[in-house]
Amino acid sequence: MQFSVRQTGHQKNTMLNICDIDLVGKKISEKNLQVDISKNYYGEKLVETEEAENLLKNSSIINMVGKETISLSMNLGIGSEKGIKKINGVPFLIVFKI
C-alpha cells in the first residue's frame, strides 16, 4: 500500500503530513468546515507501508488524514481513538509527541 507524504523540519521537531493516496487533491467539507487535502501540503512523495511506518515512528508532529493512514498509526500505537475527528466521514488525527 502507498501513502502520500510531506516531511518538514521545524526547530528540533520533524513534522509529517501523511494521507491516504486517494485523498490527495480533494476538498472535504461538512457544515462550516472545509479541508483542502492539497498536493502541496501532503503530496511531496509516495511511500510504501514500511517507509510510512518509519516516518510515523520518527516524527514528532504528525498530521494525518484517511482511514488507511490512521489505521496504520493506531497499529503502531501512535495516537488515540479519542483524538480522531471526522469531516464528511473522512478521519483526521494530529499527534504531538512529547
C-alpha positions in Angstrom: 0.0 0.0 0.0 1.2 3.5 -0.7 0.8 6.8 1.3 1.3 10.4 0.2 3.7 12.3 2.5 5.5 15.5 3.0 8.1 15.9 5.8 9.5 19.1 7.1 11.7 20.2 10.0 11.0 23.0 12.4 13.5 23.8 15.2 14.2 20.4 16.7 10.9 18.8 15.5 10.1 16.7 12.5 6.7 17.3 11.1 5.0 14.7 8.9 1.9 15.3 6.8 0.6 11.9 5.6 -2.6 10.8 4.0 -4.3 8.0 2.0 -3.2 8.4 -1.6 -6.7 8.6 -3.0 -7.4 11.7 -0.9 -4.7 14.0 -2.4 -6.3 16.9 -4.3 -9.7 16.5 -2.7 -11.7 19.1 -0.7 -13.7 17.7 2.2 -16.5 19.7 3.7 -19.2 19.4 6.3 -21.3 22.3 7.6 -18.9 25.2 8.3 -15.7 23.1 8.0 -13.7 22.6 4.8 -10.3 20.9 4.5 -8.2 21.0 1.3 -6.1 17.9 1.1 -3.7 19.6 -1.3 -0.8 18.0 -3.1 1.4 20.9 -1.9 0.7 20.0 1.7 0.5 16.2 1.6 2.0 15.2 -1.8 5.7 15.6 -1.8 6.3 11.9 -2.5 4.7 8.5 -2.4 5.9 5.9 0.1 5.2 2.2 0.7 3.9 0.9 4.1 7.3 0.2 5.6 8.7 3.7 4.9 5.4 5.2 6.2 5.8 3.2 9.4 9.3 4.5 9.9 8.2 8.1 9.2 5.4 7.8 11.7 7.7 6.4 14.4 10.3 9.0 13.9 8.3 12.2 13.5 7.4 14.4 16.5 4.4 16.2 14.9 2.1 14.2 12.7 -0.9 15.5 10.7 -2.7 12.5 9.1 -5.8 12.0 7.0 -7.6 8.9 5.9 -8.7 5.5 7.1 -5.7 3.6 6.0 -3.2 6.2 7.3 -4.9 6.4 10.7 -5.3 2.6 10.9 -1.5 2.2 10.3 -0.8 4.8 13.0 -3.1 3.1 15.5 -1.5 -0.3 14.8 1.9 1.3 15.7 0.5 2.7 19.0 0.7 6.3 17.7 -2.3 8.4 18.6 -5.6 7.8 20.3 -9.0 6.8 19.1 -10.4 9.7 21.2 -8.4 12.2 19.1 -9.8 11.2 15.8 -12.2 13.7 14.2 -14.2 13.2 11.0 -15.3 15.6 8.4 -17.9 14.1 6.0 -16.8 10.6 7.1 -13.0 11.2 6.5 -11.0 10.8 9.6 -8.3 13.3 10.7 -5.8 13.0 13.5 -3.0 15.3 14.7 -0.3 13.9 17.1 2.3 15.8 19.1 4.9 13.5 20.6 6.5 14.9 23.8 
